[in-house]
Amino acid sequence: MINLRRLMGLPRLPLRIYMLILALFLVFAYIVAGPIHEFFTKLRSSLGLFYEPRDFEREELLKNIERERP
């Protein structure tokens, strides 16, 4: 482990600290990919910033796709 730290240029910290940092990064990644992404998606849709097809348009599109399949 010491050689890996030297190779990567990491400071000499106990293994527990590295595990804590990894856990914090994983929690941060979960928050960014989950609740925050969902919040901004809902915010964009409520402001009308992107086009979302209506139900009847979806049904027509699915019917056209099924017709085009051999």
N, C-alpha and C positions, 0 to 999 in steps of 0.2 A: 504494500500500500504506500510505503514511503516513496518508492521509485515512481509510482504513478502520480503522486502528488508533485514530485519534482518535475516530471515530464509536463504536467498540465499547469504548473506554476501556482498551485494552490498553497495557501498558508498551512502551517502545522496546527490543526485543530483536532480535538477528539472526534472519534467516529460518531458519537451521539449528536454532535453539532451538525455534521454533514447529513445525518439522517433527518434531523429537524428541518434543515434547509430544504431537503428533498420533499419532505411532507408538506411544507409550506408552499413549494412550487406546485405540487399536485393539487392542493386545495385551491390555489389561485387559478390553475388551469380549469378546474371543475367549475368554478364560479364564472369565469369568462365564457366558457363554452356552454354553460347551462342557463342559469337564471338571467344573467345580463344579456345574453344573446336573445333569449325569449322576450325580454322587456323591450329591447330596441326593435325587434321584429314587430311586436304589437304596436309600438309607438309609430313606426313607419306606416303600418297599415291603417292606423287611426288617422294619421295626417294625410293619407292618400298619396304617398310619395312613390308608390310603385303600383303597376297595374295588376289587378287580381281578377282573373276571369270569373264570371258569374256561373252559377250551377248549370244553366241551360247551355252555356258555351262549352263547359267541360263535357257535358253529355254528347254534344255534337262532335267535339274533337275525338272523344273515345269511339264514337260510331264510325267516324271517318278512318281512324287508325285500324279498326277491326275490318273494315271493308277493303283496305289496301293490303292487308296481309294475304299472302297466297294460300 
